[in-house]
């Protein structure tokens, strides 16, 4: 059970990052941050 929880955490964390990178407009981050993601 503990190993399964660790795997789910590792999978859920990168997914959150992907959402930020893929759809920065939805989270409305600072313009400088969005420019860094594009470049």
C-alpha positions, 0 to 999 in steps of 0.5 A, a space after each residue: 500500500 505504501 509503495 502504491 501511494 508513493 507511485 501515485 504521488 510521483 505520477 500526480 506531481 508531474 501531471 500538475 507541472 504538465 498542466 502549468 506548462 501546457 496551459 499557463 493561460 488557465 492559471 494566469 501566471 506572471 507574463 515573465 513566467 509564461 515567456 520563460 515557458 514558451 522560450 
